């Protein structure tokens, strides 16, 4: 028996960001990445003279000289944030567990503000879920900020050129190699040990991500959530990514096409897949999709703590990843702890519905 999927009506929509509506005092958490959009929210805050009382800046390890650490610091200074109000943390993407203990500093800061802006624009996918998982119980308003890139690489011309250049091999884009598969203690699960492994993942231009999951985890099946781009001029990317990832097609149980932008569509798809398979498989999710799809994966983990999150960490990124910033979006959560509590209630109600359905079926069989 499947539970009714009514998530969309109960979670906040994505809207254009209006910094003037954010309740003060406010704090900002962001990452000093190398993309143009890494600084978009801070720049808008400075241009609109938005008061930010505290800032947490996350720097990446292993260090990449392209990361805009100095520019990030300069933007924070332009906002008038003092050194005492500016907390600098590091995130080693090869060892995400080390970051978990550092989040205690963020929790202490959150107690001093009315709003917490979490800017996921320049955060790596696993940093997003690790950070949010560690903050899930804070009773504060959270604004998830997302700067949408203007150009996503590779461009269509570059893709077609590389495809012709490497006719006998699968071309590589965005990242070059997989270093290891990572998780954290709070995102792991001992549920369903000994059962067949099912991985839900999001194919990308880096086909090596799925290949690494196949080789290292050896799942019985993949379910792929293929991303439909937000803007119509990027629609070609869906078929291009599909072709690059055919290398693992014999291990794919099924595929679904969902929006890279509509996080509620991703969450609904994950829930439907879970209802179909969680009784027969150990359920793993690898958040290799878009930033907003990754936010969905975090919410899904709150609904079902029996699932495990894993991630293939790349050795290095390509010289071009995204360019520019076309728009800034936000998801407004009145209280993060309350939202997590509601998702837990949803899970418990679903279990009660399931048990009631089984009991009714048994009663009908006896009569």
N, C-alpha and C positions, 0 to 999 in steps of 0.2 A: 504493500500500500504506500503510495507516494503522498507526502504532505503537500498542502497547497502552497504554491509559490506566490507570496504576496509582498515580497521584499521591497519592490519599487515604490509602493505607496507609503512606505514607512521610513525611508531614508532620504537625506537631503539631496537636492539636485545640484548639478554643476551650474554656476552662474558666473558672469563676468565679475572680476574682482573690483570692489570699491573699497579702497583703504579707509575712506572717510567713515564707513559704517562699522569699522572694527573698534570694539569697546576698549577704552584705555583704563588702566595702564596695560600696555601690550609688550610682548616679547617675541623675538624672531629667531627661528632656527633654520639655518641653511648650510649648504656645502660649497666650498670653494673649488668648483669644478673648472673644466677648461672650455665649456660651451658658452656661447654668447648669452644664452638665457639664464646662466648661473647667477647673473647680477641684475636681472630684469626687475625683480620685485624690490630689491634694495634701491635700485635707481628710481623706480616710481615713487617709493616712499620718500626719498630725498626731494624729488621734484615737486611732490605734493605737500612737503613739509609735515609729513605724518610723524607724530611723536612715537618713537620706539624706546622703551625704557631699558630693555635688556636684549642682548644678542648672544646667541651661541653659534659660533662658526666652526664647522667641521672640516678638517683637512684630511686628505687621503694619504694612506700608506699602502703599498710602496709609492714614494713620492714621484710625481710626474711634473717636470718643469713647466709644462704648459698650463697647469692649474693656476687659476688667477687669485692666488692668495693675497698678493700685495693690493690688487684692485679691490678685492673683497674687503680688506682692512680699510682701504681708503673710503669706500662707500659707507662703511660703518662709522668712520670718523666724521663723515659729512652729515650723518644723522645726529651728531652730537652725543653719541654714546661714549661714556668714559671707559677707561681701561678696567675699572672696577666692575662695570656693568657688562663687559665683553668677555665671555668665557670661550676659550679656544680648546677644542677637543680633537682627537685624532681617531680615524677609523681605518683599521687595516683590513682591507677587503679579503685578504687571504685568511685572516683570523678574526672573524666577526665577534666571537665570544668575548674577546678582550674589551670590546666597546661597551658591553652590557653594564659593567660596573661603573663606567663613566657617566651613565645616564642618571645616576643619583644626583649629580650636580644640577641636571636639568629639572628634576623633580623639585628640588629645593627652590629653584628660581620660579617654577610654575606657581608656587604658593604665594608669590608676591604680586602676581598680575591677574588681570581679568580675562585677557585673551592671549592665546599662544598661536602664532603664525608658524606653521610647519611648511617650509618651502621645499617641495620634493623635486623641483625642476632640475637640479644638478646632482641629486642623490642617486647613487647606484641602487639597483632594484633591491638587493638584499639589505642595504642600509635602511631603506624605507621600512621594510617589515621588521627589522631588528629594532629600530628606534620606536616605532609605533607599538610593538609588542611590549617594550619596556615601559612605555608611558601609558599603557591602556587603562590604568586605574586612577589617573589624575582627574580630580573633579573640577576641571576648568574648561572654558570655551576654547575650541580648537578650530582654526581656519587652515584647511589644507590648500596651499597655494601651488599653482602649476602654471608655468610659463610655457606656452606652446611655441615650438620652433617654427621659423619661417621656411627653412629648407632642411629636409632630411636627406642625409647621404646614405648610400650613393644616389646620385641623380640618375635619371633614366638613361641619359647618354653614356654616363660612365659604366652603368650596369651592362648595357648592350655592347660597349667596346670591350669590357673585360670578358664578356661571354664569348665574343668572337676570338679574342686573343688566346683564351684558354679552352679551346674546343674539346680537348681530351681530358680536361680536369675541371673540377668544380671550383669556380673562383671564390676568393675569400673577401669579405667586406667587414668594415667596422672594427673587428677584433681579429687577432692573429692566431691565438692558440689557447687551450684550456689548461689552467694550472692545477686546479683541484676542485672537488665537489665539497661545499661547505654547508653547515647548518649551525644552530646554537642550541643550547640546552632547552631553552624555553620554547623553541620552535620544533623540537623533536617529539617523538611519540613512541611508546612501547606497545601501542595497541595493535592487535591483529598480527602478532609475531607468528611466522610460519605460514602465513597466507600468501597467495600470489601477489606480486607487486604490480600496482597500477600507478603510472605517472601521468599527471595532467600537466602539459607544458605548452608554451607559446612559441611557435617557430619564428625565427628571425633571419636576417641576412647572414648571420653567422651559424651555418648548419652544424658547426663543430660543437655547439652547445648541446644539441640533442644527441649527437653522436657520443659525446662524453658521458651523458646520462645513460645511454644504452650500454656503453662499454664498462662503466664503473659500477652502476647500480644493477644492471641486467634485469630490467623489469619484464614481466610477462607481456604487458601491453602498454602502449602509449595511447592517450587521447589528446589530440592536438586542438587547441583553440586558435584558429587562424585569425589574424587581425585585419579588419576592414578599416582602412585609413579614414581619419576624420574629414579630410578635404578631398574633393572629387579628383583634383589634379594628381593626387598621389595614389589613385585607385590601382594603377599598374603594379604597385608594390606587392599587392596580395598574391597575384599569380607568380611574380618573380620569386618571392619567398617560398611559395609552394614548390616551385621547380627545384630550388636549391636544396630543399629538405627531403626530396624524394629518396635520398640515400637510405633513409630509415623506414620507408613506406611499408615494408613487409612486417614491421613490428607495430604498426599503427592499427588500433582497434577501430577507431572512428575519428572523424574530424568535424568541427563546427566552426562556422564563420561568425565572429562577433566584432563589435566596434572596439577600436583601440582607445576611444574617447569616453564612451558611455560606460562608466564603471558599474552601474547597476545592471547592465546587460551581462557583463562578465560575471557578476555575483550570482545572478539568476542561473546562468549556464552552469557554473560550478555547483550550485545547490542541486540542480537537476541531475547532474552526473553523479554527485554523491549519493543521492537517493537510489540511483540505479545500481551502484557498485560497492557501497561501503560495507555491506554484509558479507561480501565474497572476496574482497581484496584489501590488502594494506594500501592505504590511500596516501600518495605523495603528490605534492604540487611543487613545480619549479617555476617561480615567477620571472620568466624570461621575456615577458611581453612589455607593453608600454608602462609608463609610470602610473597612469591611472588604473590600468589593469592590475598593477602591483598593489595599489591601495585596496582594490577589491579582494585580492588574495589575503591581505591582512584581516579584513572584515570576515572573510570566509573562515579563517583560522579561529576567530572568536566564536563563531557559530559551532564549529566542530573541532575542539581541541585534540581529537583523536587523530587528525591528519598530521603529516609531517611535511615541513618545508625544506627544500634543498636547493642549492644553486651552484651552477658551474662558473667558477671564477676564471676570467681570462687573464692572460699574462700581460697584455698591453692593448691599447686602443689605437685605431687608425688615426691618421693625421687630421682627417675630417670626419665629424660625427653628425653635428647639426650646425646650422648657421642662422643667425638672426632670432627675432622673437616676433610672432605675429599677434599674440593675444595673451592675456593673463587671466586665469580662471581660479575660482575658489569653491570649496565645499565647506559649508558652515555647519559645524557640529556644536550645538549649544553646551553640551557637557560630554567629554569623551568617555568618562567612567559610566555615565548613564547609558550611552549608546552601546558600550560593551556589555553592560548588564542586560539591556534589552535583547541583544543578540544571543546571550546565554539563555534568556527566558524563551526566546524563539526555539532554541534547540530543545529545551526541556519540554515545551508544549508539543513539539514535533514527535518526541519520543512517546509522550502520553497518547497522542493521536494514533501512533503506530501500534502501541500496546492495546488500545481500545479496539482498533480494527482487527487485530489478531484474535482478541477475546470474542468479538462478535462473530468472526468467522468460525471459531471453534464451537460456539454455542449453536450456530446454524447447522454445523456438521453433526452435532449430537442429537439434534431434533430431526 
